[in-house]
């Protein structure tokens, strides 16, 4: 697979840069997606809730993850 090569980390950092300045990033992760859950928890995200999701005819539960974002002050 493609996991473990740093691409997810690079994409996450790019997203943070593109949406700066924000104070929080939230995202949804399917509760059965253990690799994604581990990735985001390793990146400092905390599970803050869950929400039902419907895609087509399929119902499932996603966890809501949050991370406070701080940016260095520019002097």
N, C-alpha and C positions, 0 to 999 in steps of 0.2 A: 504494500500500500504506500500511499503518499504521506502518511502521518509520521511525525518525528523529524521533518526536514526544515521546520521553522516557518513554513508558509502561513500557517494559521496565525502565528505570532506577528508576522510582518503585516498581514491583512488587518489584524486587530489594531496595531499601532497606526496604520494608515487611516483607518476609520476614525480613530481618536483625533488624529491631526486634521482630518477633513471637517470634523464637526466642532472643532475648538472655536471659542471657549464654551464648554458645557461643564456642569457641576456633577453630572451623573450619567452613566450609561446603563441602560436596561436592555435585556434581551430575553428571548424565550428559548428554552431547550427542552426537547421531548424528554419526558421522565425516564424513558427506556434507553436513551442515548448515553450510556456510561462514558464512552471516550470523550464526548463533548462536555459532559458534566465535569469530568476530571480536568479537562483542559481549562475551562473557565474558572473553576475553583483554584487551580494552580496559578491563574492570572489575577487572583485577588477578588473575584466576584463572589457574592454571597447570595444564597437563595433567600428570597423575600416573600415568596408566595407561589401559587400555582393558578392556572387558568385552563378552562376547557377550550379545546380547539377543534374546529370542524374543517376538514379538507375533503371536498366532494362528499362522498357517502361515509367517510371515516371520521369517527369521534375519538379523541384521545386527550391526554392531559399534558400540558407543558409546564415546566417550572419557570418561574420568573427570577432572573438573576439581576443583581445590581452591583455597581461599583462606583464609588465616589471618584471623581476625576479632579486632579489639581494640576495646574500648569506652572512651570517656573515663571517667576516675575522677570520681565524684560527691563533691564536698567539702561 
